[in-house]
Amino acid sequence: MPILQLSEVSLAYGHVALLDHADFVIEPGERIGLIGRNGTGKSSLIRIISGESPPDDGAVFLQPGVKLASVPQEPTFHAGLTVFEAVAEGVGALTQVLVDYHAAAHAGDMDRMHDLQEELEAANGWTVEHRIEATITRLQLSADAQVTDLSGGMKKRVALARALVMEPALLLLDEPTNHLDITAIEWLEETLVAFSGAILFVTHDRRFLDRVAQRIVELDRGRLQSYPGNFSAYEERKAAMLEIEAVVNRKFDKELAQEEAWIRQGVQARRTRNEGRVRRLEQLRLDRAARRERVGKVELAASQAERSGRLVAELENVSKRYGEKAVVDDFSTRIMRGDKIGLIGANGTGKTTLLKLILGEVVPDAGRIRLGSKVAVAYFDQFRAALDDEATLGDTISPGSDFVEIDGARKHVISYLGDFLFPPERARALVKSLSGGERNRLLLARLFARPANVLVLDEPTNDLDIETLELLESL
């Protein structure tokens, strides 16, 4: 029997139907990868299933007694929590007892520990505490660290730990690999494969989908289509379906061309007995327009600035510390024109700090940083600080103007946004209405509209759909 069932569920945002009488079931123990283009409603579906948001119509049935845990794209925490306190929130009624015991143990308050010990023993609290501490250790977190001081990747680990200690029957994960380093992603893959409950996860990480998913569900124009197997199996079936669709489309285009030739004859088309044929042609045109909108592709092209000097940046014996922690220690390197450099490392080791040192946004404690001549930088921030939630999409791209200049050519901002799959009616929408992936696409659009000869990309693939990722790789 399914642990969750959606029946005829509908949800619209303005004129856009995110879910259109969608049906969906989740069976116990299955691992489902939810995919689809940015802005199609994947996160909205997760929120409906978790109970955070109601659908406009339809029914959501969760089996009574089923424990559900959800990790959003950008998790939030109460102010002032340590990692242990944040993770312990996942165990419900025992949370405060465990937090108090942990604090008493840290302070060496034996009397308080003795008082709390009885409560823990009565509620099997030692098993729960061990589960919390083991999960924190496996995710390489410091139990006493303040959550607010952590990097984006470490905060994501805390949210995952909080969900996992619940031992839910249904685990919902929205972009779980965002901000995680390679080691953490591999640990998460192993953990989810061994997880006994059901999992529904949204990701655009193709490798992660292949390793974890047993079923792929694609959200497309409000409908959910299920494909058995992992992502590779989905790609094979999808390719076969697209070949069939291409044959159908060619026949459609031939018929449309014949009807267009007929309508140009004029007199015959105006006869009363041919009105039905005219209406049919109008419908064919509408169907063709809908198909073009459906298969639209992102057009990625960076606006080129004046050629920089051969040397882009030089770092000599650069060091940066935060408290007792050396984030960058006596580091030297040169970056030359044409270099493509990948910066890797564990979460919290200082990758973003190093980028900001190079860009001049952070001052080094020691050493020297020199930028080359005619360097024009476009910086993609992992925390998306460059976006104003209250601005419209059009103003974000070209403040105070309806046009943007790309490589010396003027282009209307609506047309330019269309290159990044934003329809004309979205140009006046506010940034805060966008999904995580749409925000990334908008930031890419903004960056590529500025003349640059150096691209600095901090976690650029977070939240982007698979097609956009492939285009970004080839840029």
PLY file of the C-alpha trace (Angstrom):
ply
format ascii 1.0
element vertex 475
property float x
property float y
property float z
element edge 474
property int vertex1
property int vertex2
end_header
0.00 0.00 0.00
1.39 3.48 -0.90
2.57 5.59 2.02
1.65 8.73 0.07
-0.79 9.41 -2.74
-1.61 12.55 -4.72
-4.90 12.61 -6.59
-5.82 15.24 -9.19
-3.56 17.81 -7.51
-3.43 21.26 -9.12
-1.34 24.32 -8.33
-0.93 27.52 -10.34
1.33 30.51 -9.97
-0.39 33.35 -11.78
-1.18 32.06 -15.27
1.34 29.21 -15.03
-0.01 25.77 -14.07
2.76 24.11 -12.05
0.63 21.04 -11.32
-2.30 20.20 -13.58
-4.50 17.48 -12.04
-1.38 15.48 -11.25
-1.46 11.96 -9.80
1.45 10.45 -7.91
2.17 7.63 -5.45
5.16 6.73 -3.27
5.59 3.14 -2.15
7.42 2.15 1.07
11.19 2.05 0.70
11.49 3.31 -2.88
13.97 5.99 -3.92
12.55 8.47 -6.44
14.49 11.16 -8.30
12.27 14.11 -9.28
13.56 16.03 -12.31
12.32 18.82 -14.56
13.27 22.23 -15.82
13.85 25.08 -13.41
10.60 26.74 -12.38
8.35 23.81 -13.32
7.21 23.32 -9.71
9.46 20.63 -8.22
10.04 22.50 -4.96
6.34 23.40 -4.84
5.48 19.70 -5.11
7.86 18.92 -2.23
6.19 21.61 -0.09
2.73 20.22 -0.87
3.79 16.69 0.10
5.43 17.92 3.31
2.30 19.87 4.24
4.04 23.26 4.14
1.79 24.51 1.31
-1.72 23.44 0.30
-2.59 22.65 -3.34
-5.18 24.74 -5.16
-7.19 21.58 -5.79
-6.97 17.81 -5.38
-6.13 15.54 -2.46
-2.91 14.57 -0.68
-3.13 11.38 1.39
-0.35 10.39 3.80
-0.73 7.07 5.57
-1.58 7.62 9.26
1.45 7.33 11.52
3.97 7.88 8.71
6.85 10.05 9.96
8.01 12.56 7.35
11.19 14.68 7.24
12.03 17.38 4.71
15.27 19.20 3.85
14.67 22.33 1.72
17.07 23.87 -0.81
18.20 26.53 1.64
17.60 25.24 5.19
16.91 27.68 8.03
17.61 27.36 11.74
16.57 29.12 14.92
19.04 31.80 16.02
21.78 30.92 18.49
21.73 27.14 18.07
24.76 24.90 18.26
25.05 22.04 15.80
23.99 19.53 18.47
20.91 21.61 19.35
19.92 22.03 15.70
20.28 18.31 14.94
18.45 17.34 18.14
15.39 19.26 16.90
14.77 16.23 14.71
13.85 13.97 17.63
10.75 15.84 18.78
9.77 15.63 22.46
13.24 14.52 23.61
14.94 17.55 22.09
15.07 19.78 25.17
16.12 16.95 27.52
18.99 15.99 25.21
20.06 19.61 24.73
20.02 20.21 28.51
22.01 17.02 29.16
24.57 17.94 26.48
24.98 21.42 28.02
25.33 19.99 31.54
27.94 17.48 30.35
29.85 20.25 28.61
29.77 22.34 31.81
30.61 19.39 34.07
27.38 19.85 36.09
27.09 16.34 37.59
23.95 17.07 39.65
22.05 18.33 36.61
23.26 15.36 34.56
21.98 12.96 37.23
18.53 14.60 37.24
18.25 14.39 33.45
19.59 10.84 33.30
16.35 9.39 34.69
14.27 11.14 32.02
16.58 9.89 29.28
16.53 6.31 30.50
12.73 6.30 30.73
12.40 7.48 27.12
15.23 5.38 25.62
17.10 8.65 25.28
20.58 7.14 25.27
19.87 5.39 21.98
18.62 8.66 20.51
21.63 10.59 21.81
23.98 8.03 20.31
22.17 8.35 16.97
22.56 12.15 17.06
26.25 12.03 17.96
27.00 9.30 15.41
25.26 11.26 12.64
27.12 14.46 13.58
30.42 12.56 13.52
29.71 10.89 10.15
28.96 14.28 8.62
32.21 15.68 10.08
30.44 18.36 12.09
31.48 19.92 15.38
28.67 19.45 17.92
29.42 22.69 19.79
29.90 24.94 16.75
27.40 27.75 16.19
25.26 27.06 13.12
25.34 30.74 12.10
29.14 30.57 11.77
29.07 27.66 9.32
29.56 27.71 5.55
26.68 26.92 3.21
27.88 23.33 2.84
28.15 22.78 6.57
24.65 24.19 7.15
23.32 21.75 4.56
25.00 18.92 6.46
23.32 20.06 9.70
19.91 20.03 7.99
20.55 16.55 6.59
21.62 15.31 10.02
18.47 16.79 11.60
16.31 14.90 9.09
18.22 11.61 9.33
18.05 11.35 13.14
14.27 11.37 12.84
14.44 8.00 11.06
11.44 8.98 8.93
9.41 6.62 6.76
9.47 9.29 4.03
12.43 11.60 3.46
12.05 14.62 1.15
15.25 16.23 -0.13
15.34 19.37 -2.29
18.75 19.67 -4.01
20.57 17.68 -1.29
24.00 17.91 -2.96
24.05 21.72 -3.13
27.08 23.14 -1.28
28.36 19.65 -0.39
31.93 18.66 -1.20
32.73 15.43 -3.06
33.39 13.40 0.10
30.09 14.47 1.66
28.16 13.67 -1.53
29.66 10.17 -1.64
28.74 9.65 2.04
25.20 10.86 1.31
24.88 8.46 -1.63
25.85 5.52 0.58
23.56 6.68 3.39
20.52 7.05 1.14
21.07 3.71 -0.61
21.18 2.04 2.83
18.20 4.06 4.13
15.19 1.85 4.89
12.50 4.48 4.32
11.19 5.99 1.09
13.01 8.96 -0.45
11.81 11.61 -2.88
14.64 13.89 -3.91
15.03 16.78 -6.34
18.45 17.06 -7.93
20.13 17.93 -11.21
23.26 15.99 -10.29
23.29 13.27 -12.95
25.84 11.07 -11.16
23.87 11.28 -7.91
20.65 10.37 -9.74
22.33 7.36 -11.31
23.66 6.06 -8.02
20.64 6.65 -5.78
17.39 6.65 -7.79
15.34 3.52 -8.46
12.68 5.51 -10.31
12.75 8.82 -12.17
9.70 11.08 -12.16
9.71 13.99 -14.61
7.58 17.07 -13.97
6.68 18.63 -17.32
3.90 21.18 -17.93
2.05 20.24 -14.77
2.08 16.47 -15.30
4.20 13.78 -13.64
5.63 11.04 -15.85
7.27 8.02 -14.19
10.22 6.04 -15.59
11.51 2.87 -13.85
15.24 2.62 -13.19
17.98 5.19 -12.67
18.84 8.28 -14.72
20.74 6.38 -17.41
17.70 4.18 -18.01
15.53 7.32 -18.14
17.80 8.91 -20.75
17.55 5.84 -22.99
13.75 5.74 -22.80
13.50 9.50 -23.22
15.71 9.42 -26.31
13.47 6.77 -27.89
10.37 8.84 -27.08
11.96 11.97 -28.59
12.71 10.09 -31.82
9.05 9.13 -32.10
8.03 12.71 -31.26
10.36 14.05 -33.97
8.60 11.90 -36.60
5.21 13.16 -35.41
6.46 16.76 -35.47
7.73 16.44 -39.03
4.32 15.21 -40.16
2.70 18.05 -38.24
5.00 20.66 -39.82
4.26 19.29 -43.31
0.51 19.50 -42.70
0.84 23.02 -41.31
2.85 24.13 -44.35
0.15 22.74 -46.67
-2.58 24.58 -44.76
-0.57 27.82 -44.77
-0.17 27.52 -48.55
-3.92 26.97 -48.87
-4.84 30.01 -46.74
-2.65 32.24 -48.90
-4.95 31.49 -51.84
-7.31 33.94 -50.19
-10.61 33.66 -52.02
-11.17 29.95 -51.41
-10.38 30.37 -47.73
-13.04 33.06 -47.32
-15.87 30.84 -48.51
-18.31 29.90 -45.76
-17.91 26.17 -46.26
-14.17 26.54 -45.49
-14.53 28.30 -42.11
-13.90 25.01 -40.31
-10.63 24.60 -42.16
-9.59 28.15 -41.19
-10.32 27.42 -37.53
-8.31 24.22 -37.80
-5.35 26.18 -39.20
-5.57 28.63 -36.30
-5.43 25.69 -33.88
-2.44 24.24 -35.72
-0.65 27.57 -35.29
-1.42 27.59 -31.56
-0.17 24.01 -31.22
3.03 24.91 -33.04
3.62 27.93 -30.77
3.04 25.79 -27.68
5.53 23.22 -28.96
8.18 25.88 -29.53
7.70 27.20 -26.02
7.91 23.68 -24.62
11.19 22.76 -26.29
12.91 26.14 -25.86
16.60 26.08 -24.96
18.76 28.37 -22.89
21.10 30.49 -25.01
24.32 30.94 -23.00
26.82 33.42 -24.36
29.04 35.71 -22.28
29.48 39.33 -23.37
33.17 39.80 -24.10
35.11 42.71 -22.60
38.36 44.14 -23.95
41.13 41.53 -23.96
42.98 41.46 -20.64
46.73 41.40 -20.19
48.50 38.04 -20.17
48.64 38.03 -16.36
45.18 37.95 -14.76
46.16 37.71 -11.08
49.22 37.01 -8.96
49.21 35.96 -5.31
52.44 36.03 -3.30
52.63 34.43 0.18
48.99 35.24 0.93
47.57 34.30 4.35
44.16 34.76 5.94
42.97 33.63 9.36
39.62 33.66 11.11
40.38 33.46 14.81
42.71 30.51 15.34
41.87 28.93 11.99
44.22 29.48 9.06
41.97 29.51 5.99
44.73 30.48 3.54
48.33 29.95 4.63
51.30 31.39 2.73
49.70 30.70 -0.65
51.26 31.76 -3.95
50.03 31.29 -7.51
49.63 32.95 -10.88
46.48 32.99 -13.01
47.09 33.58 -16.70
44.75 34.60 -19.52
42.97 31.52 -20.88
43.36 29.43 -17.72
40.39 27.34 -16.59
40.90 26.50 -12.94
38.73 24.25 -10.78
38.92 24.97 -7.05
38.02 21.98 -4.87
38.19 21.17 -1.18
36.08 20.13 1.78
33.25 22.34 3.04
34.47 25.20 5.22
38.11 25.01 4.10
38.08 28.50 2.57
37.33 28.15 -1.15
34.96 31.13 -1.19
37.37 33.14 0.98
40.17 32.54 -1.53
37.97 33.75 -4.38
37.08 36.89 -2.42
40.75 37.52 -1.65
41.54 37.42 -5.37
38.61 39.74 -6.13
39.60 42.21 -3.41
36.44 41.68 -1.37
38.48 40.30 1.55
41.79 41.79 2.72
44.64 39.31 3.39
46.40 39.28 6.75
49.73 38.89 4.98
51.11 38.70 1.47
50.35 40.55 -1.76
47.66 40.19 -4.42
48.01 41.90 -7.79
45.48 41.96 -10.62
46.66 42.25 -14.21
45.81 45.02 -16.65
42.35 45.46 -18.20
40.83 42.70 -16.05
37.00 42.81 -16.06
35.50 40.26 -13.67
32.02 38.72 -13.61
31.47 37.05 -10.22
28.84 34.38 -9.58
28.23 34.26 -5.81
27.20 30.93 -4.21
24.88 32.84 -1.86
23.33 34.91 -4.71
23.93 38.18 -2.86
23.82 40.13 -6.14
20.04 39.66 -6.53
17.49 42.09 -5.08
14.31 40.17 -4.18
12.14 43.27 -4.65
13.44 44.10 -8.14
11.81 42.88 -11.34
13.61 40.51 -13.67
13.88 43.24 -16.30
15.40 45.76 -13.88
17.82 43.12 -12.62
19.21 42.69 -16.12
19.07 46.31 -17.27
18.14 48.84 -14.54
16.16 51.77 -15.93
16.34 50.62 -19.54
14.43 48.26 -21.83
17.59 47.32 -23.71
20.81 45.50 -22.93
24.01 45.65 -24.98
25.61 42.30 -25.82
28.94 42.47 -27.67
28.06 45.90 -29.06
24.55 44.96 -30.26
21.41 46.30 -28.56
18.84 43.69 -27.55
15.48 44.17 -25.87
15.57 42.92 -22.30
12.46 40.76 -22.87
14.17 39.04 -25.80
17.35 38.59 -23.75
15.42 37.08 -20.84
13.81 34.74 -23.38
17.28 33.38 -24.17
17.33 32.18 -20.56
13.82 30.63 -20.79
11.94 33.46 -19.08
8.69 34.13 -21.02
7.75 37.78 -21.77
5.15 37.96 -19.01
7.82 37.15 -16.39
9.90 40.24 -17.21
7.88 42.32 -14.72
7.75 39.60 -12.06
9.74 40.11 -8.85
12.92 38.17 -8.19
11.45 36.79 -4.96
8.89 34.83 -7.01
11.60 32.69 -8.65
12.63 29.16 -7.77
16.23 28.40 -6.80
17.12 27.29 -10.31
15.43 30.29 -11.90
17.39 32.61 -9.59
20.58 30.98 -10.82
19.54 31.39 -14.45
18.72 35.06 -13.80
22.10 35.61 -12.15
23.82 33.97 -15.12
21.81 36.22 -17.45
22.88 39.26 -15.45
26.53 38.22 -15.41
26.67 37.43 -19.11
25.11 40.80 -19.95
28.13 42.56 -18.42
31.32 42.75 -20.49
33.88 40.50 -18.83
37.09 38.69 -19.63
37.31 36.75 -16.35
34.49 34.57 -15.01
34.61 33.66 -11.32
31.93 31.06 -10.57
31.27 29.95 -6.97
29.01 26.86 -7.00
27.47 27.80 -10.39
25.72 24.46 -10.90
23.53 24.60 -7.77
19.84 24.24 -8.69
20.37 24.44 -12.48
18.41 21.95 -14.58
20.27 19.26 -16.49
20.00 20.94 -19.90
21.38 24.25 -18.60
24.21 22.40 -16.84
25.24 20.80 -20.13
25.23 24.19 -21.88
27.26 25.75 -19.05
29.83 22.95 -19.38
30.30 23.75 -23.07
30.52 27.54 -22.59
0 1
1 2
2 3
3 4
4 5
5 6
6 7
7 8
8 9
9 10
10 11
11 12
12 13
13 14
14 15
15 16
16 17
17 18
18 19
19 20
20 21
21 22
22 23
23 24
24 25
25 26
26 27
27 28
28 29
29 30
30 31
31 32
32 33
33 34
34 35
35 36
36 37
37 38
38 39
39 40
40 41
41 42
42 43
43 44
44 45
45 46
46 47
47 48
48 49
49 50
50 51
51 52
52 53
53 54
54 55
55 56
56 57
57 58
58 59
59 60
60 61
61 62
62 63
63 64
64 65
65 66
66 67
67 68
68 69
69 70
70 71
71 72
72 73
73 74
74 75
75 76
76 77
77 78
78 79
79 80
80 81
81 82
82 83
83 84
84 85
85 86
86 87
87 88
88 89
89 90
90 91
91 92
92 93
93 94
94 95
95 96
96 97
97 98
98 99
99 100
100 101
101 102
102 103
103 104
104 105
105 106
106 107
107 108
108 109
109 110
110 111
111 112
112 113
113 114
114 115
115 116
116 117
117 118
118 119
119 120
120 121
121 122
122 123
123 124
124 125
125 126
126 127
127 128
128 129
129 130
130 131
131 132
132 133
133 134
134 135
135 136
136 137
137 138
138 139
139 140
140 141
141 142
142 143
143 144
144 145
145 146
146 147
147 148
148 149
149 150
150 151
151 152
152 153
153 154
154 155
155 156
156 157
157 158
158 159
159 160
160 161
161 162
162 163
163 164
164 165
165 166
166 167
167 168
168 169
169 170
170 171
171 172
172 173
173 174
174 175
175 176
176 177
177 178
178 179
179 180
180 181
181 182
182 183
183 184
184 185
185 186
186 187
187 188
188 189
189 190
190 191
191 192
192 193
193 194
194 195
195 196
196 197
197 198
198 199
199 200
200 201
201 202
202 203
203 204
204 205
205 206
206 207
207 208
208 209
209 210
210 211
211 212
212 213
213 214
214 215
215 216
216 217
217 218
218 219
219 220
220 221
221 222
222 223
223 224
224 225
225 226
226 227
227 228
228 229
229 230
230 231
231 232
232 233
233 234
234 235
235 236
236 237
237 238
238 239
239 240
240 241
241 242
242 243
243 244
244 245
245 246
246 247
247 248
248 249
249 250
250 251
251 252
252 253
253 254
254 255
255 256
256 257
257 258
258 259
259 260
260 261
261 262
262 263
263 264
264 265
265 266
266 267
267 268
268 269
269 270
270 271
271 272
272 273
273 274
274 275
275 276
276 277
277 278
278 279
279 280
280 281
281 282
282 283
283 284
284 285
285 286
286 287
287 288
288 289
289 290
290 291
291 292
292 293
293 294
294 295
295 296
296 297
297 298
298 299
299 300
300 301
301 302
302 303
303 304
304 305
305 306
306 307
307 308
308 309
309 310
310 311
311 312
312 313
313 314
314 315
315 316
316 317
317 318
318 319
319 320
320 321
321 322
322 323
323 324
324 325
325 326
326 327
327 328
328 329
329 330
330 331
331 332
332 333
333 334
334 335
335 336
336 337
337 338
338 339
339 340
340 341
341 342
342 343
343 344
344 345
345 346
346 347
347 348
348 349
349 350
350 351
351 352
352 353
353 354
354 355
355 356
356 357
357 358
358 359
359 360
360 361
361 362
362 363
363 364
364 365
365 366
366 367
367 368
368 369
369 370
370 371
371 372
372 373
373 374
374 375
375 376
376 377
377 378
378 379
379 380
380 381
381 382
382 383
383 384
384 385
385 386
386 387
387 388
388 389
389 390
390 391
391 392
392 393
393 394
394 395
395 396
396 397
397 398
398 399
399 400
400 401
401 402
402 403
403 404
404 405
405 406
406 407
407 408
408 409
409 410
410 411
411 412
412 413
413 414
414 415
415 416
416 417
417 418
418 419
419 420
420 421
421 422
422 423
423 424
424 425
425 426
426 427
427 428
428 429
429 430
430 431
431 432
432 433
433 434
434 435
435 436
436 437
437 438
438 439
439 440
440 441
441 442
442 443
443 444
444 445
445 446
446 447
447 448
448 449
449 450
450 451
451 452
452 453
453 454
454 455
455 456
456 457
457 458
458 459
459 460
460 461
461 462
462 463
463 464
464 465
465 466
466 467
467 468
468 469
469 470
470 471
471 472
472 473
473 474
